[in-house]
Amino acid sequence: MPSSSFVMPKFWFQVGKISDRDGVAARMKAIPKEFQQEVANKYDCIFLQENTHKGRLEANKFLHETAMKYLEKKNAPEGA
């Protein structure tokens, strides 16, 4: 597997030209490779709720918060 590849969830919102794919991909790239599969699996579980609108919102919120946690850790000053 090339070093530039990353794990994606199996599911994301798409209707016609409207899609969450680019946002999901950008956030998955921010997560360290060793945690990507675990995060993708959890995203899928949240996304696949019976209430699809709620599942989409909660899955995207989870992914955003998770990515931000890793970005903040990565960008934190040394020793912080």
N, CA, C and O atoms as a CHARMM CRD file, in Angstrom:
* protein
*
  320
    1    1 MET  N      0.85400  -1.18200   0.00000 PROA 1      0.00000
    2    1 MET  CA     0.00000   0.00000   0.00000 PROA 1      0.00000
    3    1 MET  C      0.89800   1.24200   0.00000 PROA 1      0.00000
    4    1 MET  O      1.80000   1.34700   0.83100 PROA 1      0.00000
    5    2 PRO  N      0.66200   2.17900  -0.91800 PROA 2      0.00000
    6    2 PRO  CA     1.47600   3.40000  -0.96800 PROA 2      0.00000
    7    2 PRO  C      1.33800   4.21700   0.30600 PROA 2      0.00000
    8    2 PRO  O      0.29400   4.19600   0.95900 PROA 2      0.00000
    9    3 SER  N      2.39600   4.93500   0.65400 PROA 3      0.00000
   10    3 SER  CA     2.38700   5.70500   1.90200 PROA 3      0.00000
   11    3 SER  C      1.37900   6.85800   1.87000 PROA 3      0.00000
   12    3 SER  O      0.98400   7.36000   2.92300 PROA 3      0.00000
   13    4 SER  N      0.95900   7.28100   0.67000 PROA 4      0.00000
   14    4 SER  CA     0.00400   8.38300   0.57500 PROA 4      0.00000
   15    4 SER  C     -1.43800   7.91500   0.73500 PROA 4      0.00000
   16    4 SER  O     -2.34600   8.74500   0.78600 PROA 4      0.00000
   17    5 SER  N     -1.67100   6.60900   0.81400 PROA 5      0.00000
   18    5 SER  CA    -3.03800   6.10600   0.93700 PROA 5      0.00000
   19    5 SER  C     -3.53500   6.24900   2.37500 PROA 5      0.00000
   20    5 SER  O     -2.75900   6.40400   3.31700 PROA 5      0.00000
   21    6 PHE  N     -4.83900   6.19100   2.50100 PROA 6      0.00000
   22    6 PHE  CA    -5.45200   6.29400   3.81800 PROA 6      0.00000
   23    6 PHE  C     -6.73000   5.47600   3.79800 PROA 6      0.00000
   24    6 PHE  O     -7.23700   5.12900   2.73100 PROA 6      0.00000
   25    7 VAL  N     -7.24900   5.16900   4.97500 PROA 7      0.00000
   26    7 VAL  CA    -8.46100   4.36900   5.12100 PROA 7      0.00000
   27    7 VAL  C     -9.67300   5.28800   5.07100 PROA 7      0.00000
   28    7 VAL  O     -9.67000   6.37200   5.65400 PROA 7      0.00000
   29    8 MET  N    -10.70700   4.84400   4.36900 PROA 8      0.00000
   30    8 MET  CA   -11.99000   5.57400   4.31900 PROA 8      0.00000
   31    8 MET  C    -13.07100   4.69400   4.92500 PROA 8      0.00000
   32    8 MET  O    -12.99300   3.46800   4.83900 PROA 8      0.00000
   33    9 PRO  N    -14.08900   5.31200   5.54200 PROA 9      0.00000
   34    9 PRO  CA   -15.25800   4.53300   5.93700 PROA 9      0.00000
   35    9 PRO  C    -15.89900   3.91300   4.69000 PROA 9      0.00000
   36    9 PRO  O    -15.67100   4.38000   3.57400 PROA 9      0.00000
   37   10 LYS  N    -16.68800   2.87500   4.88500 PROA 10     0.00000
   38   10 LYS  CA   -17.37200   2.23100   3.75800 PROA 10     0.00000
   39   10 LYS  C    -18.56700   3.05500   3.29300 PROA 10     0.00000
   40   10 LYS  O    -18.98800   2.94300   2.14100 PROA 10     0.00000
   41   11 PHE  N    -19.10900   3.87400   4.17300 PROA 11     0.00000
   42   11 PHE  CA   -20.33800   4.60900   3.87600 PROA 11     0.00000
   43   11 PHE  C    -20.16000   6.09400   4.13400 PROA 11     0.00000
   44   11 PHE  O    -19.46900   6.48500   5.07500 PROA 11     0.00000
   45   12 TRP  N    -20.77500   6.91600   3.30800 PROA 12     0.00000
   46   12 TRP  CA   -20.87800   8.35600   3.52600 PROA 12     0.00000
   47   12 TRP  C    -22.04200   8.84300   2.70100 PROA 12     0.00000
   48   12 TRP  O    -22.50700   8.14400   1.80000 PROA 12     0.00000
   49   13 PHE  N    -22.51400  10.03300   3.00000 PROA 13     0.00000
   50   13 PHE  CA   -23.68100  10.59100   2.32500 PROA 13     0.00000
   51   13 PHE  C    -23.33300  11.00100   0.89800 PROA 13     0.00000
   52   13 PHE  O    -22.31400  11.64600   0.64900 PROA 13     0.00000
   53   14 GLN  N    -24.20500  10.61100  -0.03500 PROA 14     0.00000
   54   14 GLN  CA   -24.10600  11.09800  -1.41100 PROA 14     0.00000
   55   14 GLN  C    -25.47100  10.97500  -2.06600 PROA 14     0.00000
   56   14 GLN  O    -26.07700   9.90300  -2.08800 PROA 14     0.00000
   57   15 VAL  N    -25.94000  12.09800  -2.60100 PROA 15     0.00000
   58   15 VAL  CA   -27.15200  12.13300  -3.40200 PROA 15     0.00000
   59   15 VAL  C    -26.84000  13.00800  -4.59700 PROA 15     0.00000
   60   15 VAL  O    -26.65400  14.21700  -4.45500 PROA 15     0.00000
   61   16 GLY  N    -26.78200  12.41000  -5.76900 PROA 16     0.00000
   62   16 GLY  CA   -26.41400  13.16700  -6.96300 PROA 16     0.00000
   63   16 GLY  C    -25.01400  13.73800  -6.80700 PROA 16     0.00000
   64   16 GLY  O    -24.05900  13.01900  -6.51500 PROA 16     0.00000
   65   17 LYS  N    -24.91400  15.03500  -7.00700 PROA 17     0.00000
   66   17 LYS  CA   -23.60500  15.69300  -6.90200 PROA 17     0.00000
   67   17 LYS  C    -23.28500  16.16200  -5.48300 PROA 17     0.00000
   68   17 LYS  O    -22.19600  16.68100  -5.23700 PROA 17     0.00000
   69   18 ILE  N    -24.20700  15.98900  -4.55900 PROA 18     0.00000
   70   18 ILE  CA   -23.99200  16.39400  -3.16300 PROA 18     0.00000
   71   18 ILE  C    -23.40400  15.21200  -2.40400 PROA 18     0.00000
   72   18 ILE  O    -24.01100  14.14300  -2.33800 PROA 18     0.00000
   73   19 SER  N    -22.20900  15.41200  -1.82700 PROA 19     0.00000
   74   19 SER  CA   -21.51700  14.31600  -1.17000 PROA 19     0.00000
   75   19 SER  C    -20.68000  14.82200  -0.00400 PROA 19     0.00000
   76   19 SER  O    -20.16300  15.93900  -0.02600 PROA 19     0.00000
   77   20 ASP  N    -20.55900  13.97600   1.01300 PROA 20     0.00000
   78   20 ASP  CA   -19.68100  14.25500   2.15100 PROA 20     0.00000
   79   20 ASP  C    -18.28700  13.67000   1.93200 PROA 20     0.00000
   80   20 ASP  O    -17.42300  13.81300   2.79700 PROA 20     0.00000
   81   21 ARG  N    -18.05300  13.02000   0.80300 PROA 21     0.00000
   82   21 ARG  CA   -16.82000  12.27200   0.58400 PROA 21     0.00000
   83   21 ARG  C    -15.55300  13.11100   0.78500 PROA 21     0.00000
   84   21 ARG  O    -14.63600  12.68000   1.48500 PROA 21     0.00000
   85   22 ASP  N    -15.49300  14.28500   0.18800 PROA 22     0.00000
   86   22 ASP  CA   -14.27100  15.09500   0.30200 PROA 22     0.00000
   87   22 ASP  C    -13.99600  15.50600   1.74400 PROA 22     0.00000
   88   22 ASP  O    -12.84800  15.49600   2.18700 PROA 22     0.00000
   89   23 GLY  N    -15.04500  15.86500   2.47200 PROA 23     0.00000
   90   23 GLY  CA   -14.87700  16.24100   3.87900 PROA 23     0.00000
   91   23 GLY  C    -14.44800  15.05900   4.73100 PROA 23     0.00000
   92   23 GLY  O    -13.59600  15.19200   5.60900 PROA 23     0.00000
   93   24 VAL  N    -15.04200  13.90500   4.46600 PROA 24     0.00000
   94   24 VAL  CA   -14.66900  12.69300   5.19800 PROA 24     0.00000
   95   24 VAL  C    -13.20300  12.34800   4.90300 PROA 24     0.00000
   96   24 VAL  O    -12.44000  12.02700   5.81400 PROA 24     0.00000
   97   25 ALA  N    -12.81900  12.41900   3.62900 PROA 25     0.00000
   98   25 ALA  CA   -11.43500  12.09700   3.25200 PROA 25     0.00000
   99   25 ALA  C    -10.44600  13.05000   3.92200 PROA 25     0.00000
  100   25 ALA  O     -9.41800  12.61400   4.43900 PROA 25     0.00000
  101   26 ALA  N    -10.75100  14.33200   3.91400 PROA 26     0.00000
  102   26 ALA  CA    -9.84600  15.31600   4.52100 PROA 26     0.00000
  103   26 ALA  C     -9.66100  15.04200   6.01100 PROA 26     0.00000
  104   26 ALA  O     -8.55300  15.16100   6.53600 PROA 26     0.00000
  105   27 ARG  N    -10.72800  14.68200   6.67900 PROA 27     0.00000
  106   27 ARG  CA   -10.62600  14.41200   8.11800 PROA 27     0.00000
  107   27 ARG  C     -9.91000  13.09200   8.38600 PROA 27     0.00000
  108   27 ARG  O     -9.14100  12.99400   9.34200 PROA 27     0.00000
  109   28 MET  N    -10.15100  12.07900   7.55800 PROA 28     0.00000
  110   28 MET  CA    -9.46500  10.79600   7.74300 PROA 28     0.00000
  111   28 MET  C     -7.96000  10.95500   7.55300 PROA 28     0.00000
  112   28 MET  O     -7.18100  10.29100   8.23700 PROA 28     0.00000
  113   29 LYS  N     -7.54200  11.81900   6.64200 PROA 29     0.00000
  114   29 LYS  CA    -6.11100  12.04300   6.41100 PROA 29     0.00000
  115   29 LYS  C     -5.43300  12.66300   7.63000 PROA 29     0.00000
  116   29 LYS  O     -4.22500  12.50800   7.80800 PROA 29     0.00000
  117   30 ALA  N     -6.19600  13.36500   8.47200 PROA 30     0.00000
  118   30 ALA  CA    -5.63500  14.00800   9.66400 PROA 30     0.00000
  119   30 ALA  C     -5.41300  13.01700  10.80100 PROA 30     0.00000
  120   30 ALA  O     -4.72600  13.32800  11.77300 PROA 30     0.00000
  121   31 ILE  N     -5.98600  11.84000  10.68000 PROA 31     0.00000
  122   31 ILE  CA    -5.89500  10.82500  11.73500 PROA 31     0.00000
  123   31 ILE  C     -4.70200   9.91300  11.43900 PROA 31     0.00000
  124   31 ILE  O     -4.53500   9.46800  10.30300 PROA 31     0.00000
  125   32 PRO  N     -3.88100   9.63500  12.43700 PROA 32     0.00000
  126   32 PRO  CA    -2.72800   8.75300  12.21200 PROA 32     0.00000
  127   32 PRO  C     -3.16600   7.40700  11.62900 PROA 32     0.00000
  128   32 PRO  O     -4.21100   6.86800  11.99500 PROA 32     0.00000
  129   33 LYS  N     -2.35300   6.87800  10.72200 PROA 33     0.00000
  130   33 LYS  CA    -2.68400   5.63700  10.00900 PROA 33     0.00000
  131   33 LYS  C     -3.06000   4.49500  10.94600 PROA 33     0.00000
  132   33 LYS  O     -3.95500   3.70900  10.63800 PROA 33     0.00000
  133   34 GLU  N     -2.38600   4.40100  12.08000 PROA 34     0.00000
  134   34 GLU  CA    -2.65000   3.28000  12.98900 PROA 34     0.00000
  135   34 GLU  C     -4.03100   3.34200  13.63600 PROA 34     0.00000
  136   34 GLU  O     -4.48400   2.35100  14.21000 PROA 34     0.00000
  137   35 PHE  N     -4.71000   4.48900  13.55400 PROA 35     0.00000
  138   35 PHE  CA    -6.04600   4.62900  14.13200 PROA 35     0.00000
  139   35 PHE  C     -7.14700   4.76600  13.07800 PROA 35     0.00000
  140   35 PHE  O     -8.32900   4.75800  13.41900 PROA 35     0.00000
  141   36 GLN  N     -6.77600   4.89000  11.81700 PROA 36     0.00000
  142   36 GLN  CA    -7.75800   5.15000  10.76700 PROA 36     0.00000
  143   36 GLN  C     -8.82100   4.05700  10.63100 PROA 36     0.00000
  144   36 GLN  O    -10.00300   4.37300  10.49300 PROA 36     0.00000
  145   37 GLN  N     -8.43000   2.78600  10.66800 PROA 37     0.00000
  146   37 GLN  CA    -9.41700   1.71400  10.50100 PROA 37     0.00000
  147   37 GLN  C    -10.41700   1.71300  11.64800 PROA 37     0.00000
  148   37 GLN  O    -11.61600   1.54500  11.42600 PROA 37     0.00000
  149   38 GLU  N     -9.94000   1.89700  12.85700 PROA 38     0.00000
  150   38 GLU  CA   -10.81600   1.94000  14.02700 PROA 38     0.00000
  151   38 GLU  C    -11.80600   3.10800  13.91800 PROA 38     0.00000
  152   38 GLU  O    -12.99500   2.94800  14.19400 PROA 38     0.00000
  153   39 VAL  N    -11.30900   4.26800  13.51900 PROA 39     0.00000
  154   39 VAL  CA   -12.16600   5.44900  13.36700 PROA 39     0.00000
  155   39 VAL  C    -13.16300   5.23500  12.23700 PROA 39     0.00000
  156   39 VAL  O    -14.33400   5.58600  12.37700 PROA 39     0.00000
  157   40 ALA  N    -12.72100   4.66500  11.12200 PROA 40     0.00000
  158   40 ALA  CA   -13.62600   4.39900   9.99100 PROA 40     0.00000
  159   40 ALA  C    -14.72600   3.43100  10.39700 PROA 40     0.00000
  160   40 ALA  O    -15.88300   3.62200  10.02300 PROA 40     0.00000
  161   41 ASN  N    -14.38800   2.40400  11.14900 PROA 41     0.00000
  162   41 ASN  CA   -15.39300   1.43700  11.60600 PROA 41     0.00000
  163   41 ASN  C    -16.42600   2.10500  12.50500 PROA 41     0.00000
  164   41 ASN  O    -17.62400   1.85400  12.37900 PROA 41     0.00000
  165   42 LYS  N    -15.95600   2.95900  13.41600 PROA 42     0.00000
  166   42 LYS  CA   -16.88900   3.64000  14.31600 PROA 42     0.00000
  167   42 LYS  C    -17.76100   4.62100  13.54100 PROA 42     0.00000
  168   42 LYS  O    -18.95400   4.74000  13.81800 PROA 42     0.00000
  169   43 TYR  N    -17.17400   5.32600  12.56700 PROA 43     0.00000
  170   43 TYR  CA   -17.94200   6.23900  11.70900 PROA 43     0.00000
  171   43 TYR  C    -19.07600   5.46300  11.03700 PROA 43     0.00000
  172   43 TYR  O    -20.22400   5.90900  11.03500 PROA 43     0.00000
  173   44 ASP  N    -18.74600   4.29300  10.46400 PROA 44     0.00000
  174   44 ASP  CA   -19.76800   3.48400   9.78700 PROA 44     0.00000
  175   44 ASP  C    -20.88600   3.08100  10.74700 PROA 44     0.00000
  176   44 ASP  O    -22.06200   3.15800  10.39200 PROA 44     0.00000
  177   45 CYS  N    -20.53500   2.65900  11.94000 PROA 45     0.00000
  178   45 CYS  CA   -21.55300   2.24600  12.91900 PROA 45     0.00000
  179   45 CYS  C    -22.47300   3.40100  13.27600 PROA 45     0.00000
  180   45 CYS  O    -23.68800   3.22400  13.36800 PROA 45     0.00000
  181   46 ILE  N    -21.91200   4.56500  13.47400 PROA 46     0.00000
  182   46 ILE  CA   -22.71600   5.74000  13.80500 PROA 46     0.00000
  183   46 ILE  C    -23.57500   6.13600  12.60200 PROA 46     0.00000
  184   46 ILE  O    -24.76100   6.42600  12.75400 PROA 46     0.00000
  185   47 PHE  N    -22.98400   6.14700  11.42300 PROA 47     0.00000
  186   47 PHE  CA   -23.66600   6.56600  10.20400 PROA 47     0.00000
  187   47 PHE  C    -24.87300   5.68200   9.89800 PROA 47     0.00000
  188   47 PHE  O    -25.89400   6.18000   9.42300 PROA 47     0.00000
  189   48 LEU  N    -24.77400   4.38700  10.16100 PROA 48     0.00000
  190   48 LEU  CA   -25.81100   3.43000   9.76200 PROA 48     0.00000
  191   48 LEU  C    -26.94900   3.29300  10.76500 PROA 48     0.00000
  192   48 LEU  O    -27.52900   2.21500  10.90000 PROA 48     0.00000
  193   49 GLN  N    -27.27100   4.36000  11.45900 PROA 49     0.00000
  194   49 GLN  CA   -28.42000   4.34800  12.35800 PROA 49     0.00000
  195   49 GLN  C    -29.70800   4.26400  11.54500 PROA 49     0.00000
  196   49 GLN  O    -29.72600   4.56200  10.35000 PROA 49     0.00000
  197   50 GLU  N    -30.77600   3.85500  12.21000 PROA 50     0.00000
  198   50 GLU  CA   -32.07800   3.77400  11.54000 PROA 50     0.00000
  199   50 GLU  C    -32.50300   5.15000  11.02700 PROA 50     0.00000
  200   50 GLU  O    -33.05000   5.26100   9.93000 PROA 50     0.00000
  201   51 ASN  N    -32.25700   6.18900  11.81000 PROA 51     0.00000
  202   51 ASN  CA   -32.54800   7.56000  11.38400 PROA 51     0.00000
  203   51 ASN  C    -31.32800   8.06200  10.62100 PROA 51     0.00000
  204   51 ASN  O    -30.35000   8.49900  11.22700 PROA 51     0.00000
  205   52 THR  N    -31.38400   8.00200   9.29700 PROA 52     0.00000
  206   52 THR  CA   -30.20600   8.30100   8.48500 PROA 52     0.00000
  207   52 THR  C    -29.74000   9.74600   8.60800 PROA 52     0.00000
  208   52 THR  O    -28.53800  10.00300   8.55700 PROA 52     0.00000
  209   53 HSD  N    -30.65700  10.69200   8.76800 PROA 53     0.00000
  210   53 HSD  CA   -30.24800  12.09000   8.92100 PROA 53     0.00000
  211   53 HSD  C    -29.44200  12.25900  10.20700 PROA 53     0.00000
  212   53 HSD  O    -28.38100  12.88300  10.21400 PROA 53     0.00000
  213   54 LYS  N    -29.96200  11.69600  11.28800 PROA 54     0.00000
  214   54 LYS  CA   -29.27100  11.77500  12.57900 PROA 54     0.00000
  215   54 LYS  C    -27.93100  11.03800  12.51300 PROA 54     0.00000
  216   54 LYS  O    -26.93300  11.51900  13.05000 PROA 54     0.00000
  217   55 GLY  N    -27.90600   9.88200  11.86300 PROA 55     0.00000
  218   55 GLY  CA   -26.67400   9.11200  11.73700 PROA 55     0.00000
  219   55 GLY  C    -25.59900   9.88000  10.98800 PROA 55     0.00000
  220   55 GLY  O    -24.43200   9.88300  11.38000 PROA 55     0.00000
  221   56 ARG  N    -26.00700  10.53200   9.89800 PROA 56     0.00000
  222   56 ARG  CA   -25.05200  11.33000   9.12000 PROA 56     0.00000
  223   56 ARG  C    -24.48300  12.46200   9.96400 PROA 56     0.00000
  224   56 ARG  O    -23.27000  12.66500   9.99400 PROA 56     0.00000
  225   57 LEU  N    -25.35100  13.19800  10.64800 PROA 57     0.00000
  226   57 LEU  CA   -24.89900  14.32100  11.46700 PROA 57     0.00000
  227   57 LEU  C    -23.96400  13.86100  12.58100 PROA 57     0.00000
  228   57 LEU  O    -22.91100  14.46000  12.80100 PROA 57     0.00000
  229   58 GLU  N    -24.34900  12.80500  13.27700 PROA 58     0.00000
  230   58 GLU  CA   -23.53600  12.32100  14.39900 PROA 58     0.00000
  231   58 GLU  C    -22.21300  11.72400  13.92100 PROA 58     0.00000
  232   58 GLU  O    -21.18500  11.90900  14.57200 PROA 58     0.00000
  233   59 ALA  N    -22.22600  11.01000  12.79400 PROA 59     0.00000
  234   59 ALA  CA   -20.99200  10.42800  12.26300 PROA 59     0.00000
  235   59 ALA  C    -20.02400  11.52800  11.84000 PROA 59     0.00000
  236   59 ALA  O    -18.83000  11.45200  12.13000 PROA 59     0.00000
  237   60 ASN  N    -20.53400  12.54400  11.16000 PROA 60     0.00000
  238   60 ASN  CA   -19.66500  13.63700  10.72200 PROA 60     0.00000
  239   60 ASN  C    -19.14100  14.44200  11.91000 PROA 60     0.00000
  240   60 ASN  O    -18.00000  14.90200  11.89300 PROA 60     0.00000
  241   61 LYS  N    -19.96400  14.61100  12.93300 PROA 61     0.00000
  242   61 LYS  CA   -19.52000  15.30900  14.14500 PROA 61     0.00000
  243   61 LYS  C    -18.42400  14.49900  14.84100 PROA 61     0.00000
  244   61 LYS  O    -17.40600  15.05500  15.25300 PROA 61     0.00000
  245   62 PHE  N    -18.63200  13.19900  14.97000 PROA 62     0.00000
  246   62 PHE  CA   -17.61900  12.32400  15.57200 PROA 62     0.00000
  247   62 PHE  C    -16.29900  12.42000  14.81000 PROA 62     0.00000
  248   62 PHE  O    -15.23600  12.57100  15.41200 PROA 62     0.00000
  249   63 LEU  N    -16.37500  12.33300  13.48200 PROA 63     0.00000
  250   63 LEU  CA   -15.15500  12.35300  12.67900 PROA 63     0.00000
  251   63 LEU  C    -14.44900  13.70100  12.77600 PROA 63     0.00000
  252   63 LEU  O    -13.22400  13.75800  12.87800 PROA 63     0.00000
  253   64 HSD  N    -15.21800  14.78100  12.74600 PROA 64     0.00000
  254   64 HSD  CA   -14.63100  16.11500  12.85800 PROA 64     0.00000
  255   64 HSD  C    -13.92100  16.27500  14.20800 PROA 64     0.00000
  256   64 HSD  O    -12.78100  16.73700  14.25700 PROA 64     0.00000
  257   65 GLU  N    -14.57900  15.90200  15.28400 PROA 65     0.00000
  258   65 GLU  CA   -13.98400  16.03800  16.62200 PROA 65     0.00000
  259   65 GLU  C    -12.74700  15.15600  16.77000 PROA 65     0.00000
  260   65 GLU  O    -11.76800  15.56100  17.39700 PROA 65     0.00000
  261   66 THR  N    -12.78600  13.96600  16.20200 PROA 66     0.00000
  262   66 THR  CA   -11.64100  13.06400  16.27700 PROA 66     0.00000
  263   66 THR  C    -10.45800  13.63700  15.50200 PROA 66     0.00000
  264   66 THR  O     -9.33300  13.64800  16.00000 PROA 66     0.00000
  265   67 ALA  N    -10.71200  14.10800  14.29200 PROA 67     0.00000
  266   67 ALA  CA    -9.64300  14.69900  13.47900 PROA 67     0.00000
  267   67 ALA  C     -9.05600  15.92600  14.17200 PROA 67     0.00000
  268   67 ALA  O     -7.83900  16.10600  14.18600 PROA 67     0.00000
  269   68 MET  N     -9.90700  16.76200  14.74100 PROA 68     0.00000
  270   68 MET  CA    -9.42900  17.96900  15.42700 PROA 68     0.00000
  271   68 MET  C     -8.53900  17.61100  16.60900 PROA 68     0.00000
  272   68 MET  O     -7.55100  18.29500  16.87300 PROA 68     0.00000
  273   69 LYS  N     -8.88100  16.55200  17.31600 PROA 69     0.00000
  274   69 LYS  CA    -8.06300  16.11400  18.45100 PROA 69     0.00000
  275   69 LYS  C     -6.63700  15.79800  17.98500 PROA 69     0.00000
  276   69 LYS  O     -5.66700  16.20500  18.62400 PROA 69     0.00000
  277   70 TYR  N     -6.51800  15.08100  16.88600 PROA 70     0.00000
  278   70 TYR  CA    -5.19300  14.72900  16.38300 PROA 70     0.00000
  279   70 TYR  C     -4.47400  15.93500  15.79000 PROA 70     0.00000
  280   70 TYR  O     -3.26000  16.06500  15.94700 PROA 70     0.00000
  281   71 LEU  N     -5.19800  16.81200  15.11700 PROA 71     0.00000
  282   71 LEU  CA    -4.57200  18.01700  14.56500 PROA 71     0.00000
  283   71 LEU  C     -4.05200  18.93500  15.67100 PROA 71     0.00000
  284   71 LEU  O     -2.95900  19.49000  15.56400 PROA 71     0.00000
  285   72 GLU  N     -4.84700  19.08900  16.73800 PROA 72     0.00000
  286   72 GLU  CA    -4.42000  19.92300  17.85800 PROA 72     0.00000
  287   72 GLU  C     -3.17500  19.33100  18.52500 PROA 72     0.00000
  288   72 GLU  O     -2.25500  20.05600  18.90400 PROA 72     0.00000
  289   73 LYS  N     -3.16300  18.00500  18.65900 PROA 73     0.00000
  290   73 LYS  CA    -2.01200  17.33200  19.26500 PROA 73     0.00000
  291   73 LYS  C     -0.77800  17.50700  18.36800 PROA 73     0.00000
  292   73 LYS  O      0.32100  17.75500  18.86300 PROA 73     0.00000
  293   74 LYS  N     -0.96200  17.37800  17.06700 PROA 74     0.00000
  294   74 LYS  CA     0.13300  17.50900  16.11400 PROA 74     0.00000
  295   74 LYS  C      0.69500  18.92700  16.08900 PROA 74     0.00000
  296   74 LYS  O      1.90300  19.12100  15.95200 PROA 74     0.00000
  297   75 ASN  N     -0.18600  19.91800  16.22100 PROA 75     0.00000
  298   75 ASN  CA     0.22300  21.32500  16.11900 PROA 75     0.00000
  299   75 ASN  C      0.56500  21.95800  17.46700 PROA 75     0.00000
  300   75 ASN  O      0.91900  23.13500  17.52700 PROA 75     0.00000
  301   76 ALA  N      0.46200  21.19300  18.53100 PROA 76     0.00000
  302   76 ALA  CA     0.77000  21.73300  19.86600 PROA 76     0.00000
  303   76 ALA  C      2.27000  22.00800  19.96500 PROA 76     0.00000
  304   76 ALA  O      3.08000  21.25900  19.42100 PROA 76     0.00000
  305   77 PRO  N      2.63600  23.08700  20.66300 PROA 77     0.00000
  306   77 PRO  CA     4.05700  23.38000  20.85200 PROA 77     0.00000
  307   77 PRO  C      4.72100  22.23600  21.62900 PROA 77     0.00000
  308   77 PRO  O      4.07700  21.56700  22.43700 PROA 77     0.00000
  309   78 GLU  N      5.99100  22.02700  21.37600 PROA 78     0.00000
  310   78 GLU  CA     6.73400  20.98000  22.06800 PROA 78     0.00000
  311   78 GLU  C      6.67900  21.21500  23.57100 PROA 78     0.00000
  312   78 GLU  O      6.82900  22.34100  24.04400 PROA 78     0.00000
  313   79 GLY  N      6.46400  20.13700  24.31100 PROA 79     0.00000
  314   79 GLY  CA     6.42500  20.22700  25.76700 PROA 79     0.00000
  315   79 GLY  C      5.08300  20.64100  26.31700 PROA 79     0.00000
  316   79 GLY  O      4.93100  20.77300  27.53200 PROA 79     0.00000
  317   80 ALA  N      4.09900  20.85000  25.45200 PROA 80     0.00000
  318   80 ALA  CA     2.76500  21.27700  25.91400 PROA 80     0.00000
  319   80 ALA  C      1.92800  20.09000  26.27100 PROA 80     0.00000
  320   80 ALA  O      0.77700  20.24700  26.67900 PROA 80     0.00000
